Amino acid sequence: MCLLLGGCAGRGQESALDRIRARGELTWGADEQGGEPFVFEDAGRGGALVGFEVDLADTLARALGVRARFVQNDWTTLIPSLERGTFDYGIDTQQGRKVARVNAGGEIFSFTGDDDMWVFINRHLAINLGGLHPRKSASVSLDEKAPSLEISHGEIYPIHIFFAERHTVSSTFTLETSVADQGSCPQ
């Protein structure tokens, strides 16, 4: 599973984007302890930070016409630090092997919320709720989508969930699924 979390901290009337552009700098918070391949020091580059999260922040800063500056933050306090305005954007990427077990059929994956959500099953896009939008729902029936997802009963497939929160004060969404490997859910 990969979780992408980001947003711009809000303070006063001036927009976060205005402040970033006026400063010429996008500050981004992450936890370097996450290590490779997300954010780590490259000894071959004099200890410069490299990795997926660095590339993402640099790309976003370039698109805004500013430079990116990393702010070390423990991942457990990433959200409170973002809310306090310690940095403009927070990111935490986690890697894990999540699977969809397709058993006898009837498996469903559903999402409702105003956040961005992309779900890939067997490396095929199954749900696309990206972009700014009001509260929306999307659902995928693995039986109905089996041909386009290239899945069949009795097999196990990778599932990747990408989530982005655009608000700085709250996130309310519902994720429901009967797609799970036995033993993957706590009792």
ChimeraX commands (.cxc) that place a marker at each C-alpha (Angstrom):
marker #1 position 0.00,0.00,0.00 radius 0.5
marker #1 position 1.22,3.47,-0.74 radius 0.5
marker #1 position -0.31,6.37,1.09 radius 0.5
marker #1 position 0.32,9.84,-0.21 radius 0.5
marker #1 position -0.68,12.59,2.16 radius 0.5
marker #1 position -0.34,16.24,1.35 radius 0.5
marker #1 position -1.82,19.65,1.76 radius 0.5
marker #1 position -0.97,23.27,2.25 radius 0.5
marker #1 position -1.20,24.78,5.71 radius 0.5
marker #1 position -3.65,27.67,5.96 radius 0.5
marker #1 position -2.94,30.89,7.89 radius 0.5
marker #1 position -4.99,34.09,7.58 radius 0.5
marker #1 position -6.41,35.62,4.40 radius 0.5
marker #1 position -3.38,35.19,2.14 radius 0.5
marker #1 position -3.44,31.84,0.38 radius 0.5
marker #1 position -0.76,29.26,1.04 radius 0.5
marker #1 position 0.19,29.40,-2.63 radius 0.5
marker #1 position 0.69,33.20,-2.41 radius 0.5
marker #1 position 2.99,32.75,0.62 radius 0.5
marker #1 position 5.00,30.02,-1.08 radius 0.5
marker #1 position 5.52,32.08,-4.22 radius 0.5
marker #1 position 6.39,35.25,-2.27 radius 0.5
marker #1 position 9.01,33.30,-0.28 radius 0.5
marker #1 position 10.29,31.53,-3.39 radius 0.5
marker #1 position 10.31,28.29,-1.44 radius 0.5
marker #1 position 8.09,25.27,-0.87 radius 0.5
marker #1 position 8.86,23.68,2.48 radius 0.5
marker #1 position 8.00,20.01,2.70 radius 0.5
marker #1 position 7.98,17.82,5.75 radius 0.5
marker #1 position 8.79,14.12,5.83 radius 0.5
marker #1 position 10.66,11.62,7.97 radius 0.5
marker #1 position 14.09,10.77,6.63 radius 0.5
marker #1 position 14.03,7.66,8.82 radius 0.5
marker #1 position 11.71,6.09,6.21 radius 0.5
marker #1 position 14.84,5.47,4.17 radius 0.5
marker #1 position 15.28,4.13,0.68 radius 0.5
marker #1 position 13.72,4.51,-1.82 radius 0.5
marker #1 position 11.63,7.36,-0.40 radius 0.5
marker #1 position 14.06,9.86,1.18 radius 0.5
marker #1 position 17.68,9.18,2.12 radius 0.5
marker #1 position 21.15,10.70,2.07 radius 0.5
marker #1 position 23.25,9.72,-0.95 radius 0.5
marker #1 position 26.91,9.47,0.09 radius 0.5
marker #1 position 27.90,9.63,-3.59 radius 0.5
marker #1 position 26.34,13.09,-3.78 radius 0.5
marker #1 position 27.90,14.51,-0.63 radius 0.5
marker #1 position 24.99,13.47,1.59 radius 0.5
marker #1 position 22.35,15.18,-0.58 radius 0.5
marker #1 position 18.81,13.94,-0.07 radius 0.5
marker #1 position 17.47,11.77,-2.88 radius 0.5
marker #1 position 14.51,9.47,-3.40 radius 0.5
marker #1 position 10.88,9.34,-4.49 radius 0.5
marker #1 position 9.65,11.90,-1.96 radius 0.5
marker #1 position 12.49,14.29,-2.87 radius 0.5
marker #1 position 11.67,13.93,-6.58 radius 0.5
marker #1 position 7.99,14.57,-5.88 radius 0.5
marker #1 position 8.71,17.72,-3.83 radius 0.5
marker #1 position 11.20,19.01,-6.43 radius 0.5
marker #1 position 8.68,18.45,-9.22 radius 0.5
marker #1 position 5.93,20.26,-7.32 radius 0.5
marker #1 position 8.26,23.18,-6.47 radius 0.5
marker #1 position 9.39,23.46,-10.11 radius 0.5
marker #1 position 5.75,23.57,-11.23 radius 0.5
marker #1 position 5.20,26.45,-8.78 radius 0.5
marker #1 position 8.35,28.25,-9.93 radius 0.5
marker #1 position 10.08,27.99,-6.52 radius 0.5
marker #1 position 12.75,25.85,-4.84 radius 0.5
marker #1 position 11.97,22.97,-2.47 radius 0.5
marker #1 position 13.35,22.77,1.09 radius 0.5
marker #1 position 13.13,19.63,3.21 radius 0.5
marker #1 position 12.02,19.87,6.88 radius 0.5
marker #1 position 12.74,16.75,8.97 radius 0.5
marker #1 position 9.68,15.67,10.94 radius 0.5
marker #1 position 8.85,12.45,12.76 radius 0.5
marker #1 position 6.10,10.71,10.79 radius 0.5
marker #1 position 3.93,10.30,13.89 radius 0.5
marker #1 position 3.56,14.09,14.17 radius 0.5
marker #1 position 3.39,14.89,10.46 radius 0.5
marker #1 position -0.24,16.05,10.50 radius 0.5
marker #1 position -0.01,18.23,13.66 radius 0.5
marker #1 position 3.16,19.83,12.27 radius 0.5
marker #1 position 1.42,20.56,8.97 radius 0.5
marker #1 position -1.53,22.08,10.84 radius 0.5
marker #1 position 0.86,24.28,12.87 radius 0.5
marker #1 position 2.45,25.53,9.64 radius 0.5
marker #1 position 5.86,23.97,10.30 radius 0.5
marker #1 position 6.00,23.30,6.55 radius 0.5
marker #1 position 3.77,23.83,3.53 radius 0.5
marker #1 position 3.39,20.23,2.41 radius 0.5
marker #1 position 3.73,16.90,4.18 radius 0.5
marker #1 position 4.38,13.53,2.61 radius 0.5
marker #1 position 4.71,10.04,3.96 radius 0.5
marker #1 position 5.09,7.15,1.59 radius 0.5
marker #1 position 4.98,3.62,2.91 radius 0.5
marker #1 position 5.68,0.42,1.12 radius 0.5
marker #1 position 4.08,-2.86,1.90 radius 0.5
marker #1 position 2.79,-5.90,0.12 radius 0.5
marker #1 position -0.98,-5.80,0.14 radius 0.5
marker #1 position -2.92,-8.34,-1.84 radius 0.5
marker #1 position -6.41,-8.91,-3.09 radius 0.5
marker #1 position -7.53,-12.51,-2.66 radius 0.5
marker #1 position -10.21,-13.33,-5.17 radius 0.5
marker #1 position -12.07,-16.24,-3.65 radius 0.5
marker #1 position -15.47,-17.50,-4.73 radius 0.5
marker #1 position -16.62,-14.16,-6.13 radius 0.5
marker #1 position -18.62,-11.22,-4.91 radius 0.5
marker #1 position -15.62,-9.19,-3.72 radius 0.5
marker #1 position -16.26,-5.42,-3.75 radius 0.5
marker #1 position -14.11,-2.37,-3.02 radius 0.5
marker #1 position -15.92,0.95,-2.29 radius 0.5
marker #1 position -14.80,4.48,-1.41 radius 0.5
marker #1 position -16.83,7.57,-0.48 radius 0.5
marker #1 position -15.29,10.96,0.27 radius 0.5
marker #1 position -14.15,14.34,-1.00 radius 0.5
marker #1 position -10.50,13.26,-1.16 radius 0.5
marker #1 position -8.47,11.95,-4.08 radius 0.5
marker #1 position -8.41,8.16,-4.23 radius 0.5
marker #1 position -6.91,5.83,-6.81 radius 0.5
marker #1 position -7.03,2.07,-6.42 radius 0.5
marker #1 position -5.02,-0.29,-8.61 radius 0.5
marker #1 position -5.70,-4.00,-8.54 radius 0.5
marker #1 position -3.24,-6.24,-10.33 radius 0.5
marker #1 position -1.58,-3.03,-11.62 radius 0.5
marker #1 position -4.80,-1.92,-13.37 radius 0.5
marker #1 position -6.72,1.20,-12.37 radius 0.5
marker #1 position -9.89,0.04,-10.62 radius 0.5
marker #1 position -11.08,3.33,-9.02 radius 0.5
marker #1 position -10.21,6.85,-10.14 radius 0.5
marker #1 position -11.55,9.65,-7.95 radius 0.5
marker #1 position -8.72,12.11,-8.53 radius 0.5
marker #1 position -9.07,15.87,-8.72 radius 0.5
marker #1 position -11.06,18.46,-6.80 radius 0.5
marker #1 position -14.59,17.23,-6.22 radius 0.5
marker #1 position -17.39,17.25,-3.67 radius 0.5
marker #1 position -18.17,14.06,-1.73 radius 0.5
marker #1 position -18.35,11.22,-4.27 radius 0.5
marker #1 position -18.62,7.45,-4.21 radius 0.5
marker #1 position -17.03,4.82,-6.39 radius 0.5
marker #1 position -17.18,1.07,-6.22 radius 0.5
marker #1 position -15.65,-1.80,-8.11 radius 0.5
marker #1 position -17.03,-5.32,-8.28 radius 0.5
marker #1 position -14.16,-7.70,-8.94 radius 0.5
marker #1 position -16.54,-10.11,-10.69 radius 0.5
marker #1 position -17.64,-7.43,-13.18 radius 0.5
marker #1 position -14.12,-6.03,-13.72 radius 0.5
marker #1 position -12.27,-9.37,-13.77 radius 0.5
marker #1 position -11.47,-9.24,-17.51 radius 0.5
marker #1 position -10.10,-5.66,-17.47 radius 0.5
marker #1 position -8.20,-6.26,-14.19 radius 0.5
marker #1 position -6.89,-9.58,-15.55 radius 0.5
marker #1 position -7.93,-11.48,-12.41 radius 0.5
marker #1 position -9.60,-14.82,-11.75 radius 0.5
marker #1 position -11.05,-16.70,-8.77 radius 0.5
marker #1 position -8.69,-18.52,-6.46 radius 0.5
marker #1 position -5.71,-16.24,-7.11 radius 0.5
marker #1 position -3.92,-13.46,-5.20 radius 0.5
marker #1 position -3.13,-10.08,-6.77 radius 0.5
marker #1 position -1.37,-6.88,-5.63 radius 0.5
marker #1 position -3.55,-3.96,-4.55 radius 0.5
marker #1 position -2.19,-0.40,-4.35 radius 0.5
marker #1 position -4.14,2.45,-2.81 radius 0.5
marker #1 position -3.12,6.07,-3.40 radius 0.5
marker #1 position -4.82,8.72,-1.28 radius 0.5
marker #1 position -4.37,12.50,-1.20 radius 0.5
marker #1 position -6.04,14.89,1.24 radius 0.5
marker #1 position -6.39,18.45,-0.08 radius 0.5
marker #1 position -7.87,20.01,3.07 radius 0.5
marker #1 position -5.83,21.05,6.10 radius 0.5
marker #1 position -8.45,20.67,8.81 radius 0.5
marker #1 position -10.18,17.36,8.30 radius 0.5
marker #1 position -10.62,14.28,6.23 radius 0.5
marker #1 position -13.79,12.25,6.23 radius 0.5
marker #1 position -14.07,9.22,4.04 radius 0.5
marker #1 position -15.37,5.70,4.09 radius 0.5
marker #1 position -13.49,2.75,2.66 radius 0.5
marker #1 position -15.28,-0.59,2.58 radius 0.5
marker #1 position -14.11,-3.81,1.08 radius 0.5
marker #1 position -14.56,-7.54,1.10 radius 0.5
marker #1 position -11.22,-7.76,-0.75 radius 0.5
marker #1 position -8.71,-9.04,1.79 radius 0.5
marker #1 position -6.30,-11.82,2.37 radius 0.5
marker #1 position -7.25,-14.05,5.31 radius 0.5
marker #1 position -5.34,-12.90,8.37 radius 0.5
marker #1 position -4.71,-9.38,7.00 radius 0.5
marker #1 position -7.41,-7.77,9.15 radius 0.5
marker #1 position -7.02,-7.48,12.93 radius 0.5
marker #1 position -9.45,-9.49,15.05 radius 0.5
marker link #1:1,2 radius 0.2
marker link #1:2,3 radius 0.2
marker link #1:3,4 radius 0.2
marker link #1:4,5 radius 0.2
marker link #1:5,6 radius 0.2
marker link #1:6,7 radius 0.2
marker link #1:7,8 radius 0.2
marker link #1:8,9 radius 0.2
marker link #1:9,10 radius 0.2
marker link #1:10,11 radius 0.2
marker link #1:11,12 radius 0.2
marker link #1:12,13 radius 0.2
marker link #1:13,14 radius 0.2
marker link #1:14,15 radius 0.2
marker link #1:15,16 radius 0.2
marker link #1:16,17 radius 0.2
marker link #1:17,18 radius 0.2
marker link #1:18,19 radius 0.2
marker link #1:19,20 radius 0.2
marker link #1:20,21 radius 0.2
marker link #1:21,22 radius 0.2
marker link #1:22,23 radius 0.2
marker link #1:23,24 radius 0.2
marker link #1:24,25 radius 0.2
marker link #1:25,26 radius 0.2
marker link #1:26,27 radius 0.2
marker link #1:27,28 radius 0.2
marker link #1:28,29 radius 0.2
marker link #1:29,30 radius 0.2
marker link #1:30,31 radius 0.2
marker link #1:31,32 radius 0.2
marker link #1:32,33 radius 0.2
marker link #1:33,34 radius 0.2
marker link #1:34,35 radius 0.2
marker link #1:35,36 radius 0.2
marker link #1:36,37 radius 0.2
marker link #1:37,38 radius 0.2
marker link #1:38,39 radius 0.2
marker link #1:39,40 radius 0.2
marker link #1:40,41 radius 0.2
marker link #1:41,42 radius 0.2
marker link #1:42,43 radius 0.2
marker link #1:43,44 radius 0.2
marker link #1:44,45 radius 0.2
marker link #1:45,46 radius 0.2
marker link #1:46,47 radius 0.2
marker link #1:47,48 radius 0.2
marker link #1:48,49 radius 0.2
marker link #1:49,50 radius 0.2
marker link #1:50,51 radius 0.2
marker link #1:51,52 radius 0.2
marker link #1:52,53 radius 0.2
marker link #1:53,54 radius 0.2
marker link #1:54,55 radius 0.2
marker link #1:55,56 radius 0.2
marker link #1:56,57 radius 0.2
marker link #1:57,58 radius 0.2
marker link #1:58,59 radius 0.2
marker link #1:59,60 radius 0.2
marker link #1:60,61 radius 0.2
marker link #1:61,62 radius 0.2
marker link #1:62,63 radius 0.2
marker link #1:63,64 radius 0.2
marker link #1:64,65 radius 0.2
marker link #1:65,66 radius 0.2
marker link #1:66,67 radius 0.2
marker link #1:67,68 radius 0.2
marker link #1:68,69 radius 0.2
marker link #1:69,70 radius 0.2
marker link #1:70,71 radius 0.2
marker link #1:71,72 radius 0.2
marker link #1:72,73 radius 0.2
marker link #1:73,74 radius 0.2
marker link #1:74,75 radius 0.2
marker link #1:75,76 radius 0.2
marker link #1:76,77 radius 0.2
marker link #1:77,78 radius 0.2
marker link #1:78,79 radius 0.2
marker link #1:79,80 radius 0.2
marker link #1:80,81 radius 0.2
marker link #1:81,82 radius 0.2
marker link #1:82,83 radius 0.2
marker link #1:83,84 radius 0.2
marker link #1:84,85 radius 0.2
marker link #1:85,86 radius 0.2
marker link #1:86,87 radius 0.2
marker link #1:87,88 radius 0.2
marker link #1:88,89 radius 0.2
marker link #1:89,90 radius 0.2
marker link #1:90,91 radius 0.2
marker link #1:91,92 radius 0.2
marker link #1:92,93 radius 0.2
marker link #1:93,94 radius 0.2
marker link #1:94,95 radius 0.2
marker link #1:95,96 radius 0.2
marker link #1:96,97 radius 0.2
marker link #1:97,98 radius 0.2
marker link #1:98,99 radius 0.2
marker link #1:99,100 radius 0.2
marker link #1:100,101 radius 0.2
marker link #1:101,102 radius 0.2
marker link #1:102,103 radius 0.2
marker link #1:103,104 radius 0.2
marker link #1:104,105 radius 0.2
marker link #1:105,106 radius 0.2
marker link #1:106,107 radius 0.2
marker link #1:107,108 radius 0.2
marker link #1:108,109 radius 0.2
marker link #1:109,110 radius 0.2
marker link #1:110,111 radius 0.2
marker link #1:111,112 radius 0.2
marker link #1:112,113 radius 0.2
marker link #1:113,114 radius 0.2
marker link #1:114,115 radius 0.2
marker link #1:115,116 radius 0.2
marker link #1:116,117 radius 0.2
marker link #1:117,118 radius 0.2
marker link #1:118,119 radius 0.2
marker link #1:119,120 radius 0.2
marker link #1:120,121 radius 0.2
marker link #1:121,122 radius 0.2
marker link #1:122,123 radius 0.2
marker link #1:123,124 radius 0.2
marker link #1:124,125 radius 0.2
marker link #1:125,126 radius 0.2
marker link #1:126,127 radius 0.2
marker link #1:127,128 radius 0.2
marker link #1:128,129 radius 0.2
marker link #1:129,130 radius 0.2
marker link #1:130,131 radius 0.2
marker link #1:131,132 radius 0.2
marker link #1:132,133 radius 0.2
marker link #1:133,134 radius 0.2
marker link #1:134,135 radius 0.2
marker link #1:135,136 radius 0.2
marker link #1:136,137 radius 0.2
marker link #1:137,138 radius 0.2
marker link #1:138,139 radius 0.2
marker link #1:139,140 radius 0.2
marker link #1:140,141 radius 0.2
marker link #1:141,142 radius 0.2
marker link #1:142,143 radius 0.2
marker link #1:143,144 radius 0.2
marker link #1:144,145 radius 0.2
marker link #1:145,146 radius 0.2
marker link #1:146,147 radius 0.2
marker link #1:147,148 radius 0.2
marker link #1:148,149 radius 0.2
marker link #1:149,150 radius 0.2
marker link #1:150,151 radius 0.2
marker link #1:151,152 radius 0.2
marker link #1:152,153 radius 0.2
marker link #1:153,154 radius 0.2
marker link #1:154,155 radius 0.2
marker link #1:155,156 radius 0.2
marker link #1:156,157 radius 0.2
marker link #1:157,158 radius 0.2
marker link #1:158,159 radius 0.2
marker link #1:159,160 radius 0.2
marker link #1:160,161 radius 0.2
marker link #1:161,162 radius 0.2
marker link #1:162,163 radius 0.2
marker link #1:163,164 radius 0.2
marker link #1:164,165 radius 0.2
marker link #1:165,166 radius 0.2
marker link #1:166,167 radius 0.2
marker link #1:167,168 radius 0.2
marker link #1:168,169 radius 0.2
marker link #1:169,170 radius 0.2
marker link #1:170,171 radius 0.2
marker link #1:171,172 radius 0.2
marker link #1:172,173 radius 0.2
marker link #1:173,174 radius 0.2
marker link #1:174,175 radius 0.2
marker link #1:175,176 radius 0.2
marker link #1:176,177 radius 0.2
marker link #1:177,178 radius 0.2
marker link #1:178,179 radius 0.2
marker link #1:179,180 radius 0.2
marker link #1:180,181 radius 0.2
marker link #1:181,182 radius 0.2
marker link #1:182,183 radius 0.2
marker link #1:183,184 radius 0.2
marker link #1:184,185 radius 0.2
marker link #1:185,186 radius 0.2
marker link #1:186,187 radius 0.2
view
